[in-house]
Amino acid sequence: MIADFLAHGVGGRQDLPVPFGYALAGALVALAATFIILTRSWPRSRLRGAAAGRPLPPGLEKVLDAPATRIALRVLGLAFAGWVLAEMLFGPQLGRDNAAPGTLYVWIWVCMPLLSVLLGPIWRLISPMRTLHAGLSRLAGQGPDRGILTMPQRWGMWPGAAALLAFVWLELVPPDRGSVPAVRLAFALYAAFTLLGALLFGSGWFARADPFEVYSTLAARLSPLGRRDDGRLVLRNPFDGLDATPVVPGLAAVVIVLLGSTAFDSLSSAPQWISLTQGSGSKLLWDTGGLLGFVGVLGACYAVCSRRPREFAHSILPIAVGYVLAHYYSLAIIEGQRTFILAVRGGRDTGLVVLDTTLANPGFVAVLQVVAVVAGHITGAVAAHDRATRVYPPGKVMAGQLPLLLLMLAYTYAGLTLLFAA
Amino acid sequence: MHALNRITVLFLLVALALTACSDTPPATPPSASTPPSASTAPSQARAVEITIRGRNVSPPPGRVEVAKGEKVRLVVHSDTGDEVHVHGYDLTAKVGPGNDAVIEFAATQTGLFEVETHESGLVLTQLAVR
């Protein structure tokens, strides 16, 4: 389970309004039907990507884009970083009494990307490491985008994929991951990795390698708020935002790491997996192998079925986001609150934290899990279909994307089965 | 058109076949969440008894369904000295040979909580409070 001291809500098979088998069948039929409707009624590409969108009212756009707004966000990010640092150094040193582990694993890792889906690339705007790097560049008297070396284009988002894999390993595998020293080490490594990379390659490093920025910016592809190719802030169809995802090397790897790690988290919190692995005495090896195995198998299946992994990677993104929402929603409600209460208390022990779980009641959680998984896959199928109408010749559009659709059906089946495993 | 119709039928068959498999192990009947003890004697606590031998936990880690507000009485036997911890409720008790850990509490907080040992890091069971 994600940093084992964190609690998910309950929302299992018995909490669904219909038997689980019906929900599963409905999910598969909905996805297959979407594909059939698309092949009949969507013969040519309809999405316009970065060219689409209706500009925000000029007044609002001016406020959002004003230097003062941007500086305020940066100051907010720095204050946040300063508070986390103080909490780690001077707060309670027992993991479950300190707000820093929850800040990392719940606020930054779960809540921030989900908020990015609503509001846009938040981390990029508040990133304290970006601000720090910009400040250092100014002191050195050079532009932040210039580094000592030029980053090879073919690296693409691979540094980000590697950093994300390292992070999900920390989040899911080591037994002490919820302790204050582990979280301190994680933040220290994160700061060193992002800052040194940016000093070497310029500020472009953040967009390609900062795991939180990579995740947040990709999640923001699904946001109704976006920037059009002419620079205007626009309200747009999330499908257009998704379609405008830059096709770079490593994009598929990033998305597969997100999907594979979430799936592995479902598996590793199932009692069956715990019984199987903890008696062996080498749980660390089992869990590491399980995580790498999930990411590896999902990635290999995707590479084979998509045929053009890079061009269709954006269609897996909504699937990953839907699955993250399904899996972590109740945790975000429960542990987000707990972290907030710990933060406000400031280390004073005032007894057990009492939480409001109205928003995480079992019936709602169970239905949300099914809806999020299905919506993610249907969004992915639409995105893939529109892309297919452009990359395949007219007669081969359906045949070309059939393997990817079969894979999505398999993901839906496996994803829902894992979510409702216990 | 014909090809598409054939594919439609194929998908439906695959979907049905897949879900048919998943239906065979019957889902936990709703009555399982109401413990028999609670219905017969409301004052009695829900008893969960676990034995640790080395790294072996019996019964193997599973999920205990508990109704919100229900009383839980957790008894742990262990052949080595350790500390038992109920997450979420943050309750701990020492355990060792000849010294069982007994933790009694009312499950007032809904959620999925692990019961663990601190030294050996074993998951003993999960409490699903709903």
Chai-1 contact restraints between the chains, C-beta under 6 A:
chainA,res_idxA,chainB,res_idxB,connection_type,confidence,min_distance_angstrom,max_distance_angstrom,comment,restraint_id
A,F5,B,H87,contact,1.0,0.0,6.0,A-B,restraint_1
A,A7,B,G88,contact,1.0,0.0,6.0,A-B,restraint_2
A,A7,B,G111,contact,1.0,0.0,6.0,A-B,restraint_3
A,A7,B,L112,contact,1.0,0.0,6.0,A-B,restraint_4
A,A7,B,F113,contact,1.0,0.0,6.0,A-B,restraint_5
A,H8,B,L112,contact,1.0,0.0,6.0,A-B,restraint_6
A,G9,B,G111,contact,1.0,0.0,6.0,A-B,restraint_7
A,V10,B,L112,contact,1.0,0.0,6.0,A-B,restraint_8
A,V10,B,A128,contact,1.0,0.0,6.0,A-B,restraint_9
A,V10,B,R130,contact,1.0,0.0,6.0,A-B,restraint_10
A,R13,B,A27,contact,1.0,0.0,6.0,A-B,restraint_11
A,Q14,B,T28,contact,1.0,0.0,6.0,A-B,restraint_12
A,Q14,B,P30,contact,1.0,0.0,6.0,A-B,restraint_13
A,F20,B,A27,contact,1.0,0.0,6.0,A-B,restraint_14
A,G21,B,T19,contact,1.0,0.0,6.0,A-B,restraint_15
A,G21,B,S22,contact,1.0,0.0,6.0,A-B,restraint_16
A,G21,B,D23,contact,1.0,0.0,6.0,A-B,restraint_17
A,L24,B,T19,contact,1.0,0.0,6.0,A-B,restraint_18
A,L24,B,S22,contact,1.0,0.0,6.0,A-B,restraint_19
A,A25,B,A15,contact,1.0,0.0,6.0,A-B,restraint_20
A,A25,B,T19,contact,1.0,0.0,6.0,A-B,restraint_21
A,L28,B,A15,contact,1.0,0.0,6.0,A-B,restraint_22
A,V29,B,A15,contact,1.0,0.0,6.0,A-B,restraint_23
A,A32,B,F11,contact,1.0,0.0,6.0,A-B,restraint_24
A,I36,B,T8,contact,1.0,0.0,6.0,A-B,restraint_25
A,P175,B,G121,contact,1.0,0.0,6.0,A-B,restraint_26
A,P271,B,P61,contact,1.0,0.0,6.0,A-B,restraint_27
A,P271,B,G62,contact,1.0,0.0,6.0,A-B,restraint_28
A,P271,B,R63,contact,1.0,0.0,6.0,A-B,restraint_29
A,I274,B,P61,contact,1.0,0.0,6.0,A-B,restraint_30
A,I274,B,V123,contact,1.0,0.0,6.0,A-B,restraint_31
A,S275,B,P60,contact,1.0,0.0,6.0,A-B,restraint_32
A,S275,B,P61,contact,1.0,0.0,6.0,A-B,restraint_33
A,Q278,B,L122,contact,1.0,0.0,6.0,A-B,restraint_34
A,G279,B,R55,contact,1.0,0.0,6.0,A-B,restraint_35
A,G279,B,N56,contact,1.0,0.0,6.0,A-B,restraint_36
A,G281,B,R55,contact,1.0,0.0,6.0,A-B,restraint_37
A,I334,B,G111,contact,1.0,0.0,6.0,A-B,restraint_38
A,T357,B,T110,contact,1.0,0.0,6.0,A-B,restraint_39
A,P362,B,R130,contact,1.0,0.0,6.0,A-B,restraint_40
A,Y413,B,L18,contact,1.0,0.0,6.0,A-B,restraint_41
A,A422,B,R63,contact,1.0,0.0,6.0,A-B,restraint_42
